[in-house]
């Protein structure tokens, strides 16, 4: 049986199809064993790729985007998230939310796990015709630290993953004003990538892996959060049951787990946001980042947009 080592930037609910493929024996069905390790700090995934400790990395597309054109050559071959399962949680309930309402306000955008929470929020503000420079963003700290400070009264809003957003709502400490999966639309949030010099060597294993992952997405689409309850409890035992169920259902309905196929338009829109934020020297194209050879070799459903 072949083996694949994954180094991941987190251990989150949005990664559920990978965990389901492992638990349900879908990797074994394609003659593959998979070991996944969440790195803290997340930058350990780059060290793992460089040393060969990991065959592939799982994390935000913005990382390969920032390294495009450098000596660290990375190839993106599939996605785990077809949308951005994040939320803007406001202290006050705002039924008629307008991004311009954040002018003069303070938004907590956790950054210790990466720059995506801030960058995508800035992109949504610009797309709405407002100016992110009119909002004060507090960045560079972890989600748990910012949640604790938000509960203590710091800030007017906070950018959160869907699980933490549901937890804050459950505890009566905030309201989901914006669901980013809906507000942004299709776009690759979490993707799989490897070193360019290992792509050919890994190709057959990557096809098997991505085939199993696609099947897991199909299985999850046909399952209820209650069906998935044992797996959810296994991975996140400390979360209240109601939070696990609601967060899972929200991500299921959002289209986040629709397909392993990455759409060019979503890549180029996301890279355009990075260019607007001066996080890249110029916006990489789809062809600069993504090789479709792996997904072209497996049967996958059409992406739902």
C-alpha positions in Angstrom: 0.0 0.0 0.0 1.3 3.5 -0.9 1.7 6.2 1.7 1.2 10.0 1.7 2.3 12.4 4.5 0.3 15.7 4.8 1.4 18.7 6.7 -1.6 21.0 7.4 -1.8 24.6 8.6 -4.7 23.8 11.0 -7.1 21.1 12.2 -10.5 22.6 11.3 -14.0 21.6 10.5 -13.5 22.9 6.9 -11.1 20.0 6.5 -13.8 17.4 7.2 -13.8 15.6 3.9 -10.2 14.6 4.4 -11.0 13.2 7.9 -14.1 11.4 6.5 -12.1 9.8 3.7 -9.7 8.4 6.2 -12.3 7.3 8.8 -14.5 5.7 6.2 -11.7 3.7 4.6 -11.8 5.6 1.3 -8.1 6.1 1.2 -7.6 2.4 1.8 -10.0 1.7 -1.1 -7.5 3.3 -3.4 -4.5 1.5 -1.9 -3.3 4.5 0.1 -2.5 5.3 3.7 -2.5 8.9 4.8 -0.9 10.6 7.8 -1.9 14.2 8.5 -0.2 16.5 11.0 -1.4 20.0 11.9 1.5 22.3 12.4 1.8 25.0 15.1 3.0 27.4 14.0 1.5 26.8 10.6 4.7 27.8 8.8 6.0 24.4 9.7 4.3 23.1 6.6 6.9 24.8 4.5 9.7 23.3 6.6 8.1 19.9 6.2 7.9 20.2 2.4 11.5 21.4 2.2 12.8 18.5 4.3 10.7 15.9 2.7 8.9 15.1 6.0 5.7 15.9 4.2 4.8 15.0 0.7 2.0 17.6 0.4 0.8 20.6 2.3 -2.8 21.7 3.0 -3.5 25.4 3.6 -4.5 28.7 2.0 -3.9 29.4 -1.7 -2.4 32.7 -0.7 0.8 30.9 0.4 1.7 29.4 -3.0 0.5 32.8 -4.4 3.1 34.7 -2.4 5.8 32.3 -3.3 5.0 32.3 -7.1 8.1 33.3 -9.1 10.5 32.6 -6.2 13.0 29.8 -5.7 10.4 27.9 -3.5 8.5 26.3 -6.4 5.1 24.9 -5.4 2.4 23.2 -7.4 -1.3 23.3 -6.4 -3.2 20.3 -7.6 -6.6 20.2 -5.8 -8.7 22.1 -3.4 -10.5 21.0 -0.2 -12.6 24.2 0.1 -14.5 25.6 -2.9 -15.5 28.7 -0.9 -14.4 30.7 2.1 -16.2 29.3 5.2 -15.6 32.4 7.4 -17.9 34.9 9.0 -17.9 38.5 10.2 -19.4 38.5 13.7 -20.6 41.8 15.0 -21.2 42.8 18.6 -24.5 44.3 17.7 -27.1 42.6 15.5 -27.2 44.3 12.1 -30.0 42.9 9.9 -29.3 45.3 7.1 -25.5 45.1 7.1 -23.5 47.4 4.8 -19.7 47.2 4.5 -19.6 51.0 4.7 -20.9 50.7 8.3 -17.4 49.5 9.3 -15.9 52.9 8.6 -14.5 54.3 11.8 -15.0 50.9 13.5 -12.5 48.3 14.8 -12.4 44.8 13.3 -10.4 42.0 14.9 -8.8 39.9 12.1 -6.8 37.0 13.5 -3.5 36.8 11.8 -1.2 34.3 13.6 -2.6 31.6 11.3 -2.1 33.7 8.2 -3.2 36.8 6.4 -6.4 35.5 4.8 -8.9 36.8 7.4 -7.8 40.4 6.9 -7.2 40.2 3.1 -10.5 38.7 2.2 -12.4 41.2 4.4 -10.5 44.0 2.7 -11.4 42.5 -0.7 -15.1 42.3 0.2 -15.1 45.9 1.5 -13.5 47.2 -1.8 -16.0 45.1 -3.9 -18.8 46.9 -2.1 -17.4 50.2 -3.1 -16.1 51.1 0.4 -12.5 51.8 1.6 -10.9 49.3 4.0 -8.5 52.1 5.0 -11.4 53.7 6.8 -11.6 50.7 9.2 -9.1 49.9 11.9 -8.0 46.3 11.6 -6.2 44.7 14.6 -4.1 41.8 13.3 -1.3 39.4 14.0 -2.8 37.7 17.1 -4.4 34.3 17.4 -8.1 33.5 17.1 -8.5 32.4 20.8 -6.8 35.5 22.0 -8.9 37.8 19.9 -12.1 36.0 20.8 -11.2 36.4 24.5 -10.6 40.1 23.9 -13.8 40.5 21.9 -15.7 39.0 24.8 -14.0 41.5 27.1 -15.2 44.4 24.9 -12.5 45.0 22.3 -13.6 45.8 18.8 -16.9 46.1 17.0 -16.5 43.0 14.9 -14.3 39.9 14.5 -13.5 37.7 11.5 -13.9 34.0 12.5 -14.0 30.5 11.1 -17.5 29.1 11.0 -17.1 26.9 14.0 -15.8 29.7 16.3 -18.5 32.0 14.9 -21.2 29.6 15.8 -19.7 29.2 19.3 -19.7 33.0 19.9 -23.3 33.2 18.7 -24.3 30.2 20.9 -22.9 32.0 23.9 -24.8 35.1 23.1 -21.7 37.3 22.5 -22.2 38.2 18.9 -24.2 37.9 15.7 -23.2 36.7 12.2 -23.5 39.7 10.0 -21.8 38.2 6.9 -21.3 34.7 5.7 -18.2 34.9 3.5 -19.0 31.7 1.5 -22.1 33.5 0.2 -20.8 37.0 0.1 -17.6 36.1 -1.8 -18.9 33.2 -3.9 -16.7 30.6 -5.5 -13.0 30.7 -4.6 -10.3 28.3 -3.4 -9.8 28.7 0.3 -7.8 25.6 1.4 -5.8 23.8 -1.3 -3.3 21.0 -1.5 0.2 21.7 -2.9 3.6 20.0 -3.2 7.1 20.9 -4.3 7.4 21.2 -8.0 10.4 18.9 -8.1 8.4 16.1 -6.5 5.2 16.4 -8.5 5.9 13.7 -11.1 7.1 11.3 -8.4 3.9 11.8 -6.4 1.5 12.0 -9.3 0.0 8.5 -9.0 -0.5 8.8 -5.2 -2.0 12.3 -5.7 -4.5 10.9 -8.2 -5.5 8.2 -5.6 -5.7 10.7 -2.8 -7.8 13.2 -4.8 -10.1 10.4 -6.0 -10.8 9.4 -2.4 -11.2 13.0 -1.4 -13.8 13.6 -4.1 -15.8 10.6 -3.0 -15.7 11.8 0.6 -17.2 15.1 -0.5 -20.0 13.3 -2.3 -20.6 11.2 0.8 -20.8 14.2 3.1 -23.2 16.0 0.7 -25.6 13.0 1.2 -25.1 12.9 5.0 -26.7 14.9 7.8 -24.7 16.5 10.6 -26.3 13.9 12.8 -24.9 11.1 10.5 -21.5 12.8 10.8 -21.8 13.3 14.6 -19.4 10.5 15.7 -16.6 11.9 13.4 -17.3 15.5 14.6 -17.1 14.4 18.2 -13.9 12.5 17.6 -12.1 15.5 16.2 -13.7 18.3 18.3 -14.8 16.7 21.5 -14.7 20.0 23.5 -17.2 21.8 21.3 -20.9 21.8 22.4 -22.9 19.4 20.2 -25.2 22.1 19.0 -22.2 24.2 17.7 -20.7 21.2 15.9 -24.0 20.4 14.2 -24.8 24.0 13.2 -21.3 24.7 11.9 -21.2 21.5 9.9 -24.6 22.2 8.4 -23.6 25.8 7.5 -20.5 24.6 5.7 -22.4 21.8 3.9 -25.0 24.2 2.6 -22.5 26.8 1.6 -20.9 24.8 -1.2 -17.5 24.7 0.4 -17.2 21.0 -0.1 -18.6 20.8 -3.6 -15.6 19.8 -5.6 -11.8 19.2 -5.7 -11.6 21.1 -9.0 -10.2 24.6 -8.7 -11.9 27.3 -10.9 -9.6 29.8 -12.7 -11.9 32.7 -12.0 -11.8 32.2 -8.3 -8.0 31.9 -8.3 -7.5 35.1 -10.2 -10.0 37.1 -8.2 -8.2 36.0 -5.0 -4.8 36.8 -6.4 -6.1 40.2 -7.4 -7.0 40.9 -3.8 -3.5 39.9 -2.7 -2.1 42.3 -5.3 -4.4 45.1 -4.0 -2.9 44.5 -0.5 0.7 44.5 -1.9 1.1 40.9 -0.6 2.5 39.9 -4.0 4.7 41.8 -6.5 2.1 41.1 -9.2 -1.0 38.9 -9.2 -0.1 35.3 -10.2 -2.4 33.7 -12.8 -4.2 30.3 -12.5 -1.5 28.8 -14.8 1.2 30.1 -12.5 -0.2 28.2 -9.5 -2.4 25.3 -10.5 -1.7 22.1 -12.4 -4.9 20.3 -13.4 -3.2 17.0 -14.4 -4.3 15.3 -11.2 -8.0 16.3 -11.3 -8.1 15.6 -15.0 -7.4 12.0 -14.3 -10.2 11.4 -11.8 -14.0 11.3 -12.2 -15.4 14.4 -10.5 -18.8 16.2 -10.5 -19.2 19.6 -12.1 -18.5 22.4 -9.6 -21.7 24.0 -8.1 -21.4 27.7 -8.2 
